[in-house]
Amino acid sequence: MKAQVKTIEGGVVKDIELPAMFSEEYRPDLIKKAVMALQSVRRQPHGSYPYAGICSSAVGWGSGRGASHVPRLKNGSRAAKVPQAKGGREAHPPVTAKVLIKEINQKEKQKAFRSAVAASIRADLISSRGHTFDGAVPLIFEDKFETLGRTQDVISALTSIGVYKDVERAKDSRTVRAGKGKLRGRRYKQRKSLLIVTSGPEFRAARNLAGVDVVTVDQLNVEHLAPGMQAGRLTVWTESAVIRLEGR
């Protein structure tokens, strides 16, 4: 499969042969499993205080008083310690020992990655995610794109290939989150936009663009390509990044 390499002005430099993984079959089940495995590693274990609700001197009355055998507070008849009593222990509280990490086989993980890469050049999947773009995919820039140092230059380059409208779509989608999450460091919600994949060191000129993620080809994983477990993210590559992808 061949694809066009474009200049930062939008012209065509040459055609290159895409790596074989761009022809991988689409496996949404494996993609979902791989993303869940990645996300599970970031979950923070939490649990209640082990003695919560049972720090009392309550003991049962025993038989012969016509009352249930629940622990009761001294000098009174109020039940305590048990789940059905006010202030008693929880029946099944969360525990820090719970295993939160989801496992995935190595070959399944690799196939999910290849499938997500292949999905990034399918126009139907990209459109179904809500992305806005003009022209054909894949979108590949010459390596000169990686040398851009100003955000305005990146905007001009993205405009020249017809994808900057998607960044504006993400910018307009920013809303205040409903619920208490807004008090916990995640006040705003915003849609995902482009994924820019480079070959070299950190590409800083695009980091302020709304909804845009920038990664090197070595950092690239399934979650970058399929946020929310849905594959088909609008992706912009550089020529060197596509070539280095062959070795992954």
N, C-alpha and C positions, 0 to 999 in steps of 0.2 A: 504494500500500500504506500502510495506517494503522497506528499503534502508540500505545500508552498511555504517557503521561508520569506518573511516580509521585512522590509526596512522600517525604521521608526517613523518614516514619512508615509507608510502605507503601500509602497511599491513592492513588487515581487523580485527577489534576488535570484532564487533558484528553487528547484525541487529536490527534496531528500526522501530517502526510503525510511519509513517508520519502523521501529522495532516490532518484533513479532507479537509482543504483548498487547499492542493496540488492536489485534484481531482476536483477542480472547473472548470466549462466550460470556454472556451477561448472566451473573449468578447473584441476584439480590439476596438470597438466603445466606450465602457465605459472607457477603459484604456486611449484612446486618450483624452476623455473629462476630465478625472481626472488630467492628466498631464497638460493640458491647464489651468485648474483651479489653479493648483499649480504655474505654471509659470506666470500667470496673476497677482498674488499678488506681484511679484517682479518688475513689470513694473513701471517705474518712470514717473509720469505725467509731461507733458511739454506743454508749450503754448507760443505764441508770446506776445510781449508787447501790452496791450489793445489799446494804442493810436498810434501804429506804422502806419505810412502812412497817418495819418489824423491831424498831428500837423502843420497845415498851415492855413492861413487866407483866403483860397479860397472860393469864393461865386459865385453862378450862375449869369449870366447877365439878366436872365428873357426873356420874349417874345419880339418880335419885332425887332430882330437883325439878323434874318436868321441863327442862330447858335443853336446848341444843348444846352439843359439846364443842362450842367454839371458844377460843381464848377470850377472856373478859378482863377489863382493867380492874386493878385492885380498888377496893372501896367503892365499887359501882357495878353496874351490870352491862355497861356498853361493850360490845364486841370490838376486837382489835386484831391486828396482825394478818388476818385472812383477807382474801381479795374482796369478799362481799361486804366487808365492814368499812365504814367511813374512815379514811386515813390509813387503811391497811395496805398490805403489799400489793403490787401489780401481779396479775396472773401470769403473764408471759412477757416480761419486760425485755427490751433490746439488750444484747450482751456484746461486749467488745470482741469476744472470742468467735463470733460468727464469721464464717468465710465468705467474703464479699467478691472475691476475684473470680471471674469467669474464665475458664480455660478454653484454648482453641489449639487444634493440631497445627504443627508447623506448615505442612503442605496445604492445609485449608487456608491458613493465613496468607501464604504466598499466592495462592490462586485467587483469593479475595482481592488482593492488591492488584494483580494483573487485570482482573475483571473490572475494578473501579477505574483503572487507567483507560481501559477500552471504552467504558461508559462515558468518559469525559470527551469523546469525539463523536458521540451519537446525538445529533441535533434534536431528535424526538425526546430523549431523556433530559437534555438540557432545558428544553422548553417546558417540560412537565414540572421542573423545579421552579419555574417562574422567571428564569433568566431572560434578559432582553439583549439581543445581539443582531448585527447585520452580517451577511456574508456566510461563508462556509467555515466549518471547523475541520481539523484542529487549527488553532491560532498559534503560530510559531514566529517569534521575532529573531532577527539576526543577533549575534552576541553583543553588538554595540548597545543594545537595550540595557544590558547589565551595568554599563558605565554611566548611565544617567544619574545625575546627582541632585536634581531639583524635581520637586513634586509636579510643578507645572509642565516640565518636559515629559514626565510619565503620562500626565493627562493628555497632552497633545498626541503622544504615541498611541494611547488607547483609543482616542477619538478617531485617529486615522484608520483603524481597523474595525471601527463600529461597535465597540464594547463599553465605551464610557457611560452610555445611557444606563447600563446595569448598575454602575456605581452610584449614579444619581437616584436610581430606584431604591437602593439600599439606604441611602442617606435620608430619603423621604419617609422611610418606613419606621424610623426611630420613634418609639412611644414609651410612656412610663408604664412600668410593669404593674399589674394588679396584685394586690395582696401584700403580705409582710416582706416579701423578697426585696421590695424597694428599700427597706431599712437595713438590708444585710449585704450591701456592697454590689447589688445587681439591680440598680434602680431602672435602667433602661433596657428595652429589647430592640434588636435591630436585625434585619435579614442579612444573610450571607450574600456576598457578591463574588467578585473574581477570586480565583486562586492563581497566583503568579509563581511559577517554578523556575528557579535559576540554577546555574551550575556552580557559581563561585561563592565568594563570601557573602555576608548578610547584605541584602539589597534594601537600603533604608529609605529610598526616595518615595516608596509607595505605602509606607506604613501608616500614614495619616488618612488614607482614602477609606471612606466608609465601607465597612463590610469586606474589605480586601485582606486576604492573608497572603503573606510572602514566605516561601520556604525554599531551601535548596533541595536538589534532587535526592541528596542523602538523608534529609530530614523527612521527606515525603512519606506519609502513611495513609491508610485507608480512610481515617476520619477526616483528613484534609480534603480528600476527593469525594467523600460522601457524608457531609455533615447532616446530623439528624438521621443517619442510617439510610439516606436516600441518595443513590448515585446519580451522576450526571451533572456535576458542578462545572460551570463555565471556567475553563482553565486556559491560561496563557503560558506558553512555554518559550524558552530560548533554545536556539539550535543546539548548543552544547549540552543543555539539560536533557534534551531528547536523545542525544548520542550516548550520554552517560547512563541513561535509563536502561540501556541494553545490558549493562553489567549487573543490574540489581536482581 
